[in-house]
């Protein structure tokens, strides 16, 4: 969770009926013509192997890999219990070898999770605007630089660029993610900018590609700007306006310990907030 100042652009049998026929006259002995070579080959060729789509990541295996990863700090691993990254990514349909993107990646906590989850055959884009990197004396810039030092996450491509000037290839991403960011975009810049933010990410997705939006659940009508939360209904409306098919999951990251009237940084709820996930599918 972080404070963000983000530069935005204002923002788818044929059946034949058997017909009775009269008995045919006795056939004369005539040699049948040879079948064309291509037909004969087709009749004798073995059946083509069925192509099976890769399975969604194995939650237990990814969780084990995250816990065992020597590249991850103890502080990063401690967040797994509350953030349930393997369960979230499985819900979003992530597969080994996918091309994925972490939008407003900040210091890269989810970037590293994605790197491990997609494996060496996958690609991870870690995007940040300059405004995000400049926050807190460039704390996120420094953290991401350290995380990627010595090419230790070799499948990660760092993208320090604005959403208005993305160099992530259009229509190339299987799964994108933005974690605990959307409320800042909506609350600081308004509904139009929020739709623009989601639309820019949608442009990078393949047809059928998915964007996961994770955020702190707010109370309708409350001052969610002050609380750093958002009413899930507002997030859904923005996603629909951006052209996504929307599914909402309020169970995976639910927290009964959360008092929705408290700021998410309040020690009483920090790290235990009630969070929702939007699974947004690009229909084109």
Secondary structure, 3 states (H helix, E strand, C coil): CCCCCCCCCCCCCCCCCCCCCCCCCCCCCCCCCCCCHHHHHHHHCCCCCCCCCCCECCHHHHHHHHHHCCCCCHHHHHCHHHHCHHHHHHHCCCECCCEEEEECCCCCHHHHHHHHHHCCCCEEEEEECHHHHHHHHHHHHHHHHHHCHHHCCCCEEEEECCHHHCCCCCCCEEEEEEECCHHHHHHHHCHHHHHHHHHHHHCCEEEEEEEEEEEEECCCCCCHHHHCCECHHHHHHHHHHCCEEEEEECCCCCCCCCCCCCCCCCCCCCCCCCEEEEEEEECC
